[in-house]
Amino acid sequence: MKRFIGFVGRVTVAHVVTYIAVGALAYPLLTREFFEGTGLAAQVMRTPAEPALWAHVTRWMLPFQVLRGVLIALVLYPFTGTFTRWSYVTGPRACSVGVGRVVDDVPAWSHG
């Protein structure tokens, strides 16, 4: 049980920190224009330009990211034995080959 709780804690912290860090970098560099003025997201979503509506987003973002981290950990935990058997070199390669294989199996007509 102690190992499980430790795993959940590590995955949750890694998820939340990564989510916030990447979001903080991506917003000013990539997505700000979509949320300001007549941008696509500004037309259909809550934006920072509307503080009364945006407060709901800022209030619930962190608790839901923690919940998402816990759910990710619950899904990954059954595979920890497999992850620990992989060496540093073969593990990431096996993951990328697996993802690439899934992408290769997607029919050509579904690419748009």
Contacts in CASP RR format, 6 or more apart in sequence:
PFRMAT RR
TARGET T0000
AUTHOR 0000-0000-0000
METHOD contacts of the structure
MODEL  1
MKRFIGFVGRVTVAHVVTYIAVGALAYPLLTREFFEGTGLAAQVMRTPAE
PALWAHVTRWMLPFQVLRGVLIALVLYPFTGTFTRWSYVTGPRACSVGVG
RVVDDVPAWSHG
4 77 0 8 1.000
7 73 0 8 1.000
7 76 0 8 1.000
7 77 0 8 1.000
7 80 0 8 1.000
8 70 0 8 1.000
8 73 0 8 1.000
8 74 0 8 1.000
8 77 0 8 1.000
9 73 0 8 1.000
10 73 0 8 1.000
11 69 0 8 1.000
11 70 0 8 1.000
11 72 0 8 1.000
11 73 0 8 1.000
11 76 0 8 1.000
12 66 0 8 1.000
12 69 0 8 1.000
12 70 0 8 1.000
12 72 0 8 1.000
12 73 0 8 1.000
15 65 0 8 1.000
15 68 0 8 1.000
15 69 0 8 1.000
15 72 0 8 1.000
16 62 0 8 1.000
16 65 0 8 1.000
16 66 0 8 1.000
16 69 0 8 1.000
19 65 0 8 1.000
19 68 0 8 1.000
20 65 0 8 1.000
27 35 0 8 1.000
31 41 0 8 1.000
33 39 0 8 1.000
34 40 0 8 1.000
34 41 0 8 1.000
34 42 0 8 1.000
35 41 0 8 1.000
35 42 0 8 1.000
35 45 0 8 1.000
35 47 0 8 1.000
35 48 0 8 1.000
35 49 0 8 1.000
36 42 0 8 1.000
36 47 0 8 1.000
36 49 0 8 1.000
37 49 0 8 1.000
41 47 0 8 1.000
42 49 0 8 1.000
46 53 0 8 1.000
46 54 0 8 1.000
46 56 0 8 1.000
46 57 0 8 1.000
47 53 0 8 1.000
47 54 0 8 1.000
48 54 0 8 1.000
76 83 0 8 1.000
83 91 0 8 1.000
86 94 0 8 1.000
END
